[in-house]
Amino acid sequence: MDKLDKLDKMDKMDKMDKIHRITVAAALLLAAALPCRMMAQKRLRDWGISTGVMKTGPLNAITDVKGVLVGHVTLDDGKTIHTGVTAIVPHEGNVFRKKCPAGVYVGNGFGKLAGFTQVKELGTLETPVVLTNTLNVAEGIRGLVTYTLGTEGNEGVRSVNAVVGETNDGGVNDIAARSVTEGHVLQAIASAHGGPVEEGNVGAGTGTVAFGYKGGIGTASRVLPSSMGGYTVGVLVQTNYGGVLNIAGVEVGQLAGQYTFRDNILQDVDGSCMIVVATDAPVDARNLERMAKRAMLGLARTGGIASNGSGDYVIAFSNCESNLVDESTGEYSPVLLHNDAMSGLFLATIEATAEAVWNSLFAAEPVNLPDGRTVRTIDKEWVVRKIKAARKAVGLKDR
């Protein structure tokens, strides 16, 4: 290595070290502010409405899957910028060196999911999953590449399959400003943590709209009975799509007079929904793709129709420790569930996806825009009354 090469390498290392120090400092500030915001949020179950037949995990969040971490960076100037980044880290180790079995399913392909083809081809996930807005996918890739190359043990890496999903928040955010930077992506990864997950107008959900109401980030989980393995399935969504809103079996959109094709006019339908499914069950890429398909059934439960202009993607991964892919070994010998054992995981995925969507709506806050528009939230008290009345009429009680 000549002198110029050494100097170039040292410059790159100094730059990455500086980025690391900045992002760690930002992560500490975000972590300090998190508890106050979390206490102010109310989710669907906080209103006395439980859904599904399976039990939730302790947090009813994707982080109920042990080892999964979630971090957000929110960019909101109170005027024209309403966007951000959400990072889902599959496990606490080196994700590139200990790859997760993974599958992807495309419900409708009007979107820009970077890294999709390699996950489809090889069946593994080698980076965190980053969610952001449509015009900042490139910054998501840059951030993931910088993060991966800067991780100890990856000094010789020459190829990184960065997985970045998006929804178009241009109706609320000045998307052309492209406010998200590589640094913001690194901050989101650095701030990723276990425990409760912030929802609503946060991270990649800051500027999203669902069913004509303020959408955002939502999460939920389900735990299989011990007789079925006791595995956990967690889901995180970025909601920005339309249809005829249904919450817990009640046609909320129709009752409220706000739904797609009202008066035979196409409205509030196009957008996207990114869905990330995590599990600790020992399943391979093939069965993870089957789980990903079931997440679309959960989306349908909420009234989504995967319209022509909606990018509806599901990324599913397993962080079962014994099945992580270490390519330094000569062989790979995972222990896998039989196909007959998958049905419980399918139902868990469906239930958790639907509830994650509803949580994104319940946790969201209104956004006032400079042009006088207000992106309002659903009327939670009214919705809860309708659901409770419908359940009372058929003799169904909340658990």
N, C-alpha and C positions, 0 to 999 in steps of 0.2 A: 504493500500500500504506500503510495507516494505521499509527500507532504500535503498537497492540495486535497487529496482524498481524506487524509486524517483530519484536516481542518474542517472539511465539509461534514464529516461524520460528527465531529465535536459540536459543530453549530446546530445540527439537527437534534443531538442529544440535549443541548442546552435549551433549545426551543421547547422540546417535549417536557423537560423538567419544569420549565416555567409554566406551561399550560397545566401540568399536573398540580403544581402548588396553588395556582389560581382557582382551579376547579375544586380542590379540597376545601379551600377557604369559603368558596361559595356554597359548598355542600353543608358546611357547619352552620352558616347563616340560615339556609333553607330548613335545616333540621330543627333549629331553635324556634322558627316560626310555625312549624307544622302542627304542634299540639293545639294551639289556639284555633286554627282553622278547622281542624278535625272536630273539635267540641261543638262548633257552630253548625256542622252539617247534620242533616237528618235524612236517613235512607228510607226505603219503602217499609221495612220491618219496624222502623222507629215509629211509624204511624199505626202499628198494630196489624199490618197486613203481611201474612206469611204466604209463600207460594211454593208449589211443588210438594212432592211426597218424600223427598230425600232430605236428610239433615244437612245443615250448612256446617262449614268448619268454624272454629272459634271466632274468626274475624269476618267470615263470609266474604273473603277476598282471595285474589290469586296468590297472595303471600301465605295462605294456609298450606300451600304446597311448599314443604320445607326447602329452604335454600333460595327460593325465588325472591328477587328484590325488585322494587319499583322506584323510579326517580322521575321528578318533573322539573322542568324549567318553564315558568310562565312569563310571557311577554305581554303586558297590558298597560298601555299609557293612558287609559281612560278616554281615549279619543278614537284614533283610527287603527291602532295596532292591538290586535287581540289574537294571539297565536302562541305557539310554544313547542316544547319537545317532551315526550314521555319515553322513558327507557325501561325495558323489561329485561332484567339480567337473569338468565336461567338457573345459575348456581354460583356459589361464592368462590369457585376455583378459577383456573384459567380455561375459559370457555373454548378457546381455539385448540388447546391441547387435550381437553376433555370434552369432546363434542357431544351434543345431545341428539339422540334420534329425533327426527322431526318430519312432519308432513305438512303440505299446503293444499288447501282446496279453494278454488276460485268460484264463488257463487255467481258473480258477474264481473267481467274483466275490464270495466271502464275505470282503470286506475293505473298507478305506477308503483307496483311492489318490486323494489330492487332486490336482487338476490334470489328471486323465486325459482329460476330454472335450475340452479345448482342444488338447492334443497330438494327439489323434485327429482333430480337425477341421482344424487348421492344419498339422500335420506338423512342428512345431518345438518345441524345448526351450529355454526362456529363463532358467532358473535352474539351479543345482546340484540334484542329487537328494538328498533327505534321507530317511533311514530311522530309525524310532524305534518306540515301542510304540503300541498301539491308542489309548489314551486321551490321548496327547500329540501327535496329529497337528496339532491347532490351534497348539501351540507351534512345531512345525516350520514351519507356514505363516507365523507371526509372525516367526520368525527369518529366513526367506528373503525376506520382504517388507522387513524392516529392512535386511538385507544388500544387497538390490538397490537400494533407494532411497538407500542410503549410498555406493554405488559411484560414483566419479567418471565423469561423462558421463551419469548418469541423473537429473539434477536435475529434469527436466520429466516424469518418468514418473508416470502416474496409474493404471496397471493392471499387476499382476504375477501371472502364472500360476505359483504356487509348486507344485512337484511333491514330494509327501511320501508315502512308503509306510510300511507298518507290519506288524508281527506282534504277536500277543497273548502277552506274556510273563507273564501273570497266574498261571501255575502255579508260578513261581519268584520273581517280583517282586511286591511290594505295589503292583499297578498302579493301584489307586484313590488312592494317595498322589499320583499325577501329579507325580513328582519332576523330570521334565525341564522346563527353562525355556527361554525365548527366548535367554537368555544362553548356555546350553549348546549350542544350535544354532549360534549365532554362533561359539562356540569351536571347534566341529567344523569349520566352514568355514575359519576362520582357521588351524587347524592342518593343513589338508589339504596333502599333499606328494606328490611322486613317489617312486619307489624302492620298497623292500619294503613290503608292507601287513601290518599286524598282524591276526591272525586269532583265531578262537575266542571266548573270553569277553571281548569288547571291543565298545565302542560299542553299536549296536543289537542285537548278538548276545549281550550280557551275560547275559540271562535266558531265552534260548530253548532249546527242547528238540526234538530231531529223532529220530524212530524210537524214542522212549523213552530216548534217550541225550542227554547235553549237546550241544547244537548251537551255533550261533554264526555268526560272519562267516567266509566262505571266499572264495577267489579263485583264478583260474587263467587261462591264456591259450594261444592257438595262433597260429602264424605260417604263412601259406600259402607254398608254394614260389615261388621267383622267377618260374617259368614261369606262375604263376597270379596274379601281381601282387605277391607278397611282403607282402600286407596282414596286419595283426594284428587279432585279435579277443580282447578281454579280458572276463572275467565276474566279477562280485562277487555273492555271495548272502548272504541272512539266513535261516538255516534254522530252521524251527519247525513241522515237519509230520511226517506218519507214513506208514506203508505196510509193505512187507516189504523191509527194507534189503538192497540188493545193492551190493557193492563190487567193482569190476573183474571183473564177471561171476560172482562167487561169492555165493550166497544166504546172506549172513551172518545176517540176521534169523532165517531158518528154522533154520539150524544152531544158533544161540544160543537158540532157543526164545522169542524176543521179537519179535513181529510183530502187525500188525493182524489181528483176527478169530481170534486163537488161542483155542481152546476155544469158538469161535462167539460170542465177546464182542468188541464194538467197543471197542478200547482204543488209546491212543497214535496216533490217526489224524488228528484235527482239529488245526488250527493255521494256518500260512501259510508261504509262501516268497516272498520278494521277490528278483527276479533283475534285475540291471542289466548290460546288454551294451553294450560300447563297441567301436568300430572306427575305423580311419583310412581305410577303403575309401570310395571315392566312390559312395555309395549314397543313395537318397532315402527319404522316409518310407514309401513303399509297400514297398520291398524291406527296409527296416529292420523293418517289421512282420512280413514273412516270416521274417526272422532271429529275431525274438522268438518266433514260433511254434515254431521249432526248439529253442529253449531248453527248452520243455516236453518235448521228446523226451529232452533231457539229464536232466531231472528224472525222467522215467520210467526211465531207465537206473539210477537210484539206488534204485528201488523205490517212489517216490512215486506216489500214486494220485489226487491232486487231489480229495480227499474233499469231501463236502457242506459241511463247516464249515471248509474250508481256503481262504484267500485267496491264490491263486497268480497273481502279476502279473509281467510282463516289460516292462521299459523298455529300448529299444535306441536308441542314438544314434550318429551319425558326427561326428567332429570334423575330418574332412578339410578342411584350411584353405581350399582354393579353393571349397568348397561351403558355407561358413558363410553364413547368411542376414543380410545387411545391409539392413535395410528403408529406409535413407536413400537407397538407389539406386532408380532408376525401374524397373529390370528385374532379373531373376534368371536367370542363364544357367549352371547347374551342368553339370559334366561327369560323366556317370553310366555305371556299368558296365551292360552288357547283361544281361538276365535269364539268358542262358546262362552267364554268369560267376559266378552266385550259389552254385552247388552247393558249391564249396570253402568259402565263408563259412558255409554251412549246417552242414557237418560240423564246422568249427572251433567254431561256437557250441555244438553238441551236446556235443562232447568237453570243452570248457572249462567248460560248466555242470556236467556230472557231476563233474569233478575238483574244481571249486570246492566242491561239496557235501561231497565226501569230505574235502577239506582242512579244512572247518569242523568236522567230527567229530574228525579227528586232532589239530587244534590246541586243541580244547576241554579245559577242566579241570573236575574235579568241583566241585559246589556243595553245601555243607552248610547246611541250613535249620534255623531255630529249633525247628520241630516235630519234629525228629529225622530227617527225611527227608534222603537224599543223592541228588542228581541225578548219577548216575555217568556216566563216559565209556565209550566202547567199549574193549574189551580189545585194544589195538593189537597186542601181540605175538601173541595168539591169532589175530586177523584176518589178520595177515601170514603166519603159518604156514599157514592155510587157503588163502590165495590162492596162495602158492608151491607148495603141494602140488597144488592143482588145475592149475596151469600145468605143473608137472613131468609130471603124468599125461598131458597132451596134447602134450608136447614143445614148449611155448611158453616162450621165454626173454625176459627183460627186456632192453630196448634200453639 
